[in-house]
Amino acid sequence: MVRKDFVMEYLKMLERVIRESAVYREFLVKLPSPFNNVDFVLLLVFLLGVLVILKVVDLARMRFRHKRLMKRQEEARAQSEADRLLREEEARVQQGKLAAFLQYMQMQARPKEYAGDAPEQRKGLGGRLFRIGSTHSANDFEILMEEAKKNDDE
């Protein structure tokens, strides 16, 4: 019962404050029937207060969500950049390996061609018909490496 009395006293105090306010005496009294009623104005003020509170809470939640989304996007950008750098490094390593292989293959052919001996006209993968950069399969590469190892042993 104490709470009910307290609420009623609070409402009566608000009604008295609204009745005695200059805005009510000079402006609201001149309005049509429902808008010049103190209780109706009190209800409107209460509803507007609730709407303002809800809007403030909603804005706070949206800012929090926006910050969280921006953080996730920044993390995704950082991860994407790290992946791109890793792919570039892997491509450089592969290019280095390819360059080393091409240099190795060129060095394998030089001693025989420039040693003053007549070069043999060999046909096939290890011979003159094989061009670096041509399209051969992985099996051709393996055969070529075996031939290079045999030439090293000789």
Backbone as CSV, one residue per row, in Angstrom:
resi,resn,N_x,N_y,N_z,CA_x,CA_y,CA_z,C_x,C_y,C_z
1,MET,0.813,-1.196,0.000,0.000,0.000,0.000,0.858,1.262,0.000
2,VAL,2.022,1.153,0.551,2.883,2.318,0.623,3.308,2.740,-0.780
3,ARG,3.571,1.759,-1.641,4.003,2.075,-2.997,2.889,2.759,-3.788
4,LYS,1.681,2.293,-3.622,0.551,2.878,-4.343,0.345,4.327,-3.918
5,ASP,0.444,4.577,-2.620,0.308,5.940,-2.114,1.442,6.816,-2.642
6,PHE,2.618,6.275,-2.673,3.768,7.033,-3.154,3.602,7.403,-4.626
7,VAL,3.140,6.460,-5.426,2.942,6.715,-6.855,1.857,7.768,-7.043
8,MET,0.781,7.672,-6.303,-0.297,8.643,-6.436,0.171,10.039,-6.020
9,GLU,0.937,10.122,-4.935,1.461,11.419,-4.506,2.413,11.989,-5.567
10,TYR,3.199,11.150,-6.150,4.131,11.599,-7.190,3.358,12.120,-8.402
11,LEU,2.313,11.411,-8.818,1.495,11.852,-9.949,0.797,13.182,-9.652
12,LYS,0.298,13.327,-8.437,-0.359,14.577,-8.056,0.655,15.734,-8.053
13,MET,1.868,15.462,-7.599,2.900,16.483,-7.598,3.235,16.903,-9.039
14,LEU,3.349,15.915,-9.965,3.620,16.224,-11.365,2.476,17.027,-11.978
15,GLU,1.246,16.662,-11.619,0.083,17.401,-12.128,0.114,18.848,-11.651
16,ARG,0.487,19.047,-10.411,0.571,20.395,-9.859,1.683,21.194,-10.562
17,VAL,2.805,20.539,-10.825,3.924,21.215,-11.505,3.509,21.624,-12.912
18,ILE,2.793,20.738,-13.607,2.359,21.056,-14.972,1.342,22.194,-14.946
19,ARG,0.369,22.148,-13.992,-0.655,23.192,-13.906,-0.037,24.572,-13.626
20,GLU,1.005,24.591,-12.818,1.621,25.852,-12.421,2.675,26.333,-13.413
21,SER,3.031,25.483,-14.402,4.069,25.886,-15.355,3.547,26.973,-16.288
22,ALA,4.453,27.814,-16.744,4.100,28.921,-17.633,3.662,28.397,-18.995
23,VAL,4.244,27.314,-19.432,3.881,26.741,-20.730,2.420,26.309,-20.715
24,TYR,1.989,25.679,-19.623,0.601,25.217,-19.552,-0.349,26.408,-19.473
25,ARG,-0.048,27.374,-18.611,-0.946,28.508,-18.414,-1.073,29.387,-19.658
26,GLU,0.018,29.539,-20.421,-0.020,30.448,-21.552,-0.326,29.758,-22.888
27,PHE,-0.003,28.479,-22.981,-0.129,27.826,-24.291,-1.125,26.679,-24.292
28,LEU,-0.986,25.729,-23.366,-1.799,24.515,-23.398,-3.277,24.766,-23.034
29,VAL,-3.569,25.745,-22.228,-4.955,26.029,-21.844,-5.761,26.451,-23.067
30,LYS,-5.130,27.081,-24.033,-5.816,27.580,-25.215,-6.049,26.505,-26.280
31,LEU,-5.493,25.307,-26.089,-5.635,24.222,-27.075,-7.015,23.572,-26.961
32,PRO,-7.407,22.772,-27.978,-8.700,22.070,-27.914,-8.761,21.074,-26.767
33,SER,-9.899,20.483,-26.591,-10.287,19.695,-25.433,-9.254,18.683,-24.916
34,PRO,-8.797,17.681,-25.661,-7.926,16.719,-24.963,-6.548,17.290,-24.644
35,PHE,-6.083,18.272,-25.385,-4.722,18.764,-25.189,-4.607,19.773,-24.045
36,ASN,-5.719,20.281,-23.558,-5.643,21.215,-22.436,-5.875,20.519,-21.093
37,ASN,-6.072,19.205,-21.129,-6.260,18.417,-19.915,-4.883,18.079,-19.331
38,VAL,-4.710,18.317,-18.040,-3.429,18.085,-17.363,-3.061,16.601,-17.389
39,ASP,-4.027,15.732,-17.163,-3.743,14.295,-17.156,-3.283,13.814,-18.536
40,PHE,-3.929,14.331,-19.574,-3.532,13.951,-20.938,-2.115,14.436,-21.250
41,VAL,-1.806,15.649,-20.843,-0.453,16.183,-21.053,0.559,15.353,-20.269
42,LEU,0.192,14.965,-19.055,1.078,14.128,-18.237,1.330,12.788,-18.927
43,LEU,0.288,12.195,-19.486,0.435,10.935,-20.214,1.342,11.116,-21.437
44,LEU,1.147,12.212,-22.174,2.007,12.485,-23.333,3.467,12.673,-22.923
45,VAL,3.689,13.390,-21.842,5.065,13.597,-21.352,5.687,12.261,-20.953
46,PHE,4.902,11.418,-20.296,5.396,10.101,-19.900,5.756,9.259,-21.135
47,LEU,4.860,9.239,-22.128,5.128,8.463,-23.344,6.341,9.004,-24.101
48,LEU,6.450,10.317,-24.189,7.621,10.905,-24.840,8.912,10.567,-24.089
49,GLY,8.824,10.578,-22.769,9.995,10.195,-21.963,10.414,8.758,-22.226
50,VAL,9.421,7.856,-22.275,9.722,6.446,-22.565,10.331,6.300,-23.957
51,LEU,9.774,7.007,-24.943,10.315,6.939,-26.304,11.746,7.468,-26.376
52,VAL,12.012,8.548,-25.663,13.375,9.096,-25.649,14.342,8.109,-25.017
53,ILE,13.941,7.505,-23.916,14.806,6.513,-23.256,15.063,5.328,-24.179
54,LEU,14.012,4.831,-24.850,14.193,3.709,-25.777,15.125,4.079,-26.923
55,LYS,14.989,5.291,-27.434,15.834,5.741,-28.543,17.300,5.844,-28.101
56,VAL,17.538,6.346,-26.909,18.910,6.448,-26.395,19.519,5.062,-26.225
57,VAL,18.749,4.127,-25.682,19.241,2.755,-25.519,19.530,2.134,-26.881
58,ASP,18.635,2.358,-27.839,18.828,1.816,-29.187,20.086,2.401,-29.833
59,LEU,20.302,3.697,-29.687,21.512,4.324,-30.243,22.776,3.752,-29.603
60,ALA,22.734,3.531,-28.302,23.897,2.953,-27.618,24.184,1.541,-28.143
61,ARG,23.139,0.746,-28.314,23.326,-0.610,-28.835,23.874,-0.587,-30.257
62,MET,23.353,0.330,-31.086,23.826,0.417,-32.471,25.290,0.846,-32.535
63,ARG,25.699,1.759,-31.681,27.113,2.158,-31.650,27.993,0.991,-31.247
64,PHE,27.547,0.228,-30.255,28.311,-0.938,-29.826,28.433,-1.941,-30.969
65,ARG,27.328,-2.200,-31.665,27.358,-3.132,-32.801,28.258,-2.611,-33.913
66,HIS,28.188,-1.327,-34.175,29.016,-0.729,-35.227,30.508,-0.870,-34.890
67,LYS,30.864,-0.602,-33.639,32.265,-0.755,-33.230,32.714,-2.203,-33.371
68,ARG,31.854,-3.128,-32.974,32.196,-4.542,-33.075,32.344,-4.953,-34.538
69,LEU,31.465,-4.466,-35.411,31.550,-4.765,-36.834,32.827,-4.188,-37.439
70,MET,33.161,-2.963,-37.083,34.386,-2.345,-37.596,35.624,-3.122,-37.130
71,LYS,35.592,-3.609,-35.912,36.709,-4.400,-35.399,36.846,-5.695,-36.194
72,ARG,35.725,-6.361,-36.470,35.761,-7.597,-37.259,36.260,-7.329,-38.679
73,GLN,35.818,-6.230,-39.286,36.270,-5.908,-40.637,37.768,-5.617,-40.648
74,GLU,38.263,-4.941,-39.632,39.701,-4.651,-39.557,40.499,-5.944,-39.386
75,GLU,39.991,-6.858,-38.571,40.659,-8.150,-38.411,40.664,-8.923,-39.729
76,ALA,39.556,-8.874,-40.464,39.480,-9.564,-41.757,40.457,-8.933,-42.748
77,ARG,40.562,-7.602,-42.747,41.526,-6.939,-43.641,42.956,-7.338,-43.291
78,ALA,43.260,-7.381,-42.007,44.606,-7.765,-41.580,44.907,-9.204,-41.984
79,GLN,43.931,-10.094,-41.806,44.127,-11.491,-42.198,44.308,-11.603,-43.701
80,SER,43.524,-10.854,-44.457,43.634,-10.867,-45.912,45.004,-10.379,-46.352
81,GLU,45.484,-9.331,-45.715,46.815,-8.798,-46.047,47.902,-9.826,-45.714
82,ALA,47.763,-10.493,-44.571,48.739,-11.518,-44.204,48.717,-12.674,-45.208
83,ASP,47.528,-13.075,-45.633,47.416,-14.139,-46.638,48.041,-13.716,-47.961
84,ARG,47.809,-12.459,-48.351,48.383,-11.959,-49.602,49.906,-11.955,-49.535
85,LEU,50.461,-11.511,-48.403,51.914,-11.498,-48.252,52.476,-12.915,-48.274
86,LEU,51.768,-13.853,-47.663,52.209,-15.245,-47.660,52.195,-15.809,-49.079
87,ARG,51.140,-15.517,-49.850,51.090,-15.989,-51.231,52.211,-15.380,-52.071
88,GLU,52.491,-14.093,-51.845,53.588,-13.455,-52.581,54.922,-14.106,-52.233
89,GLU,55.127,-14.405,-50.970,56.382,-15.049,-50.548,56.494,-16.448,-51.155
90,GLU,55.388,-17.185,-51.157,55.411,-18.510,-51.778,55.701,-18.405,-53.270
91,ALA,55.147,-17.395,-53.936,55.413,-17.206,-55.366,56.885,-16.870,-55.592
92,ARG,57.477,-16.029,-54.712,58.904,-15.714,-54.842,59.764,-16.956,-54.658
93,VAL,59.404,-17.789,-53.684,60.163,-19.023,-53.454,60.070,-19.931,-54.677
94,GLN,58.861,-20.058,-55.223,58.690,-20.893,-56.414,59.473,-20.329,-57.597
95,GLN,59.473,-19.017,-57.760,60.245,-18.416,-58.841,61.735,-18.659,-58.639
96,GLY,62.183,-18.585,-57.383,63.588,-18.864,-57.080,63.957,-20.304,-57.410
97,LYS,63.064,-21.222,-57.056,63.316,-22.633,-57.365,63.354,-22.856,-58.869
98,LEU,62.425,-22.231,-59.576,62.390,-22.370,-61.024,63.640,-21.773,-61.654
99,ALA,64.059,-20.603,-61.164,65.270,-19.979,-61.702,66.489,-20.854,-61.443
100,ALA,66.557,-21.446,-60.248,67.686,-22.334,-59.933,67.661,-23.561,-60.836
101,PHE,66.481,-24.104,-61.071,66.382,-25.268,-61.947,66.792,-24.907,-63.372
102,LEU,66.309,-23.763,-63.857,66.670,-23.353,-65.220,68.169,-23.111,-65.335
103,GLN,68.747,-22.499,-64.320,70.194,-22.280,-64.336,70.923,-23.616,-64.295
104,TYR,70.447,-24.538,-63.498,71.058,-25.866,-63.421,70.982,-26.548,-64.779
105,MET,69.822,-26.454,-65.443,69.662,-27.099,-66.744,70.567,-26.452,-67.797
106,GLN,70.726,-25.164,-67.724,71.608,-24.505,-68.675,73.059,-24.901,-68.430
107,MET,73.420,-25.075,-67.175,74.789,-25.478,-66.861,75.024,-26.929,-67.276
108,GLN,74.019,-27.756,-67.273,74.174,-29.148,-67.696,74.465,-29.224,-69.191
109,ALA,73.907,-28.349,-69.974,74.092,-28.398,-71.419,75.386,-27.743,-71.844
110,ARG,75.932,-26.805,-71.143,77.111,-26.050,-71.561,78.382,-26.868,-71.696
111,PRO,78.757,-27.694,-70.753,80.053,-28.370,-70.904,80.139,-29.213,-72.168
112,LYS,79.060,-29.857,-72.534,79.102,-30.703,-73.721,79.145,-29.854,-74.993
113,GLU,78.445,-28.774,-75.032,78.375,-27.962,-76.240,79.625,-27.123,-76.437
114,TYR,80.231,-26.647,-75.359,81.358,-25.739,-75.486,82.695,-26.392,-75.204
115,ALA,82.742,-27.664,-75.029,84.006,-28.339,-74.729,84.840,-28.564,-75.979
116,GLY,84.367,-28.177,-77.121,85.109,-28.367,-78.347,84.740,-29.655,-79.045
117,ASP,84.072,-30.553,-78.358,83.619,-31.792,-78.992,82.410,-31.466,-79.850
118,ALA,82.222,-32.253,-80.855,81.030,-32.066,-81.691,79.816,-32.492,-80.878
119,PRO,78.860,-31.627,-80.738,77.688,-32.002,-79.947,76.903,-33.110,-80.633
120,GLU,76.406,-33.979,-79.799,75.605,-35.075,-80.336,74.221,-34.558,-80.685
121,GLN,73.702,-35.073,-81.752,72.337,-34.703,-82.137,71.391,-35.684,-81.455
122,ARG,71.080,-35.392,-80.243,70.156,-36.254,-79.528,68.757,-35.694,-79.663
123,LYS,67.824,-36.577,-79.804,66.435,-36.153,-79.868,65.745,-36.642,-78.606
124,GLY,64.793,-35.913,-78.164,64.073,-36.296,-76.963,64.186,-35.201,-75.924
125,LEU,63.987,-35.586,-74.688,63.934,-34.582,-73.642,65.280,-33.966,-73.350
126,GLY,66.316,-34.730,-73.283,67.624,-34.201,-72.904,68.363,-33.585,-74.058
127,GLY,67.867,-33.698,-75.254,68.594,-33.208,-76.423,68.280,-31.774,-76.743
128,ARG,68.654,-31.366,-77.928,68.501,-29.976,-78.334,67.043,-29.606,-78.610
129,LEU,66.180,-30.580,-78.798,64.795,-30.246,-79.097,64.024,-29.786,-77.862
130,PHE,64.590,-30.018,-76.692,63.937,-29.571,-75.458,64.289,-28.114,-75.216
131,ARG,63.312,-27.288,-75.072,63.527,-25.867,-74.832,63.012,-25.522,-73.431
132,ILE,63.783,-24.735,-72.736,63.372,-24.312,-71.411,62.169,-23.400,-71.564
133,GLY,61.171,-23.660,-70.770,59.953,-22.874,-70.853,58.901,-23.537,-71.727
134,SER,59.250,-24.648,-72.337,58.258,-25.325,-73.159,57.284,-26.073,-72.261
135,THR,56.243,-26.565,-72.842,55.211,-27.221,-72.034,55.448,-28.726,-72.038
136,HIS,56.035,-29.193,-70.969,56.251,-30.624,-70.767,55.600,-31.004,-69.452
137,SER,55.297,-32.258,-69.306,54.600,-32.708,-68.107,55.592,-32.931,-66.969
138,ALA,55.045,-33.260,-65.795,55.885,-33.526,-64.634,56.724,-34.773,-64.865
139,ASN,56.196,-35.744,-65.589,56.980,-36.944,-65.884,58.194,-36.590,-66.742
140,ASP,58.019,-35.687,-67.685,59.141,-35.233,-68.500,60.206,-34.590,-67.615
141,PHE,59.782,-33.839,-66.641,60.707,-33.192,-65.722,61.493,-34.247,-64.944
142,GLU,60.792,-35.284,-64.459,61.475,-36.339,-63.718,62.481,-37.065,-64.604
143,ILE,62.118,-37.355,-65.831,63.040,-38.017,-66.762,64.241,-37.121,-67.008
144,LEU,63.999,-35.850,-67.163,65.061,-34.895,-67.406,66.012,-34.827,-66.220
145,MET,65.479,-34.841,-65.030,66.326,-34.813,-63.832,67.161,-36.091,-63.730
146,GLU,66.574,-37.240,-64.084,67.334,-38.496,-64.070,68.478,-38.440,-65.074
147,GLU,68.215,-37.895,-66.259,69.263,-37.762,-67.260,70.359,-36.836,-66.770
148,ALA,69.975,-35.754,-66.081,70.973,-34.818,-65.563,71.830,-35.507,-64.519
149,LYS,71.230,-36.328,-63.668,72.006,-37.040,-62.643,72.954,-38.035,-63.289
150,LYS,72.516,-38.721,-64.347,73.387,-39.657,-65.051,74.559,-38.917,-65.683
151,ASN,74.290,-37.740,-66.258,75.368,-36.949,-66.847,76.351,-36.479,-65.797
152,ASP,75.867,-36.161,-64.607,76.769,-35.757,-63.510,77.665,-36.913,-63.107
153,ASP,77.118,-38.130,-63.092,77.894,-39.308,-62.682,78.972,-39.622,-63.707
154,GLU,78.750,-39.303,-64.958,79.737,-39.637,-65.998,80.888,-38.741,-66.014
